[in-house]
Amino acid sequence: MEWRSTRWFRWIRMMVMGVLVALAVNQFGVALSVVNGTSMQPTLENGDRLLVNKFSFLFEKPKVGDVITFEDPSQNGRYLVKRVIGIPGDRIEIKNGAVYRNGKRVNEPYAKCPVEDGNFGPMTVKPETVFVMGDNRQRFASRDSRYESVGLVPYHLIDGKVELILYRPSLEAFL
């Protein structure tokens, strides 16, 4: 009888360890996130399920072009997803529908239209922050660093880097 109780104990211990590892990975390693809104179209669509790598920025800083999730500075517990347009020291400006970084026009193949919200800046990105924008540049489509409610995003609010679209509801086929 003793060998059975030992085997059950090992099995229970393995299950508990598995749950603890899964919780640790979710808390500190990777997370699943759902896109709510159209601010990142056409790159990300409403309802997309994303894999977010929380380890991405432990050893390196965000880079221009990274798609990140971060805590909404104006609403605790809510997370936003945007693209990094500027890093510390960059000078960001929007003129006539085009984004400029350090005086040079940014090539943005991911944006389907020019910026429709008017001119912005110039603004210099402060240390330990990033300037972010949604890929959807239609008028009022994205609440991002151009607006006071978001502003420059401090590193400590960044949750992780979007690595993969796991599921896109718009690709479902109906028979």
Buried (B, 14 or more C-beta within 10 A) or exposed (E): EEEEEEEEEEEEEEEEEEEEEEEEEEEEBBBEBBBEBBBBBEBBBBEBBBBBBBEBBEEEBBEBEBBBBBBBBEEEEEBBBBBBBBBBEBBBBBBEBBBBBEEEEBEBEBBEEEBEBEEBBEBBBEEEBBBBBBBBBBEEBBBBBBEEEBBBBBBEBBBBBBEEBEBBEEEEEEE
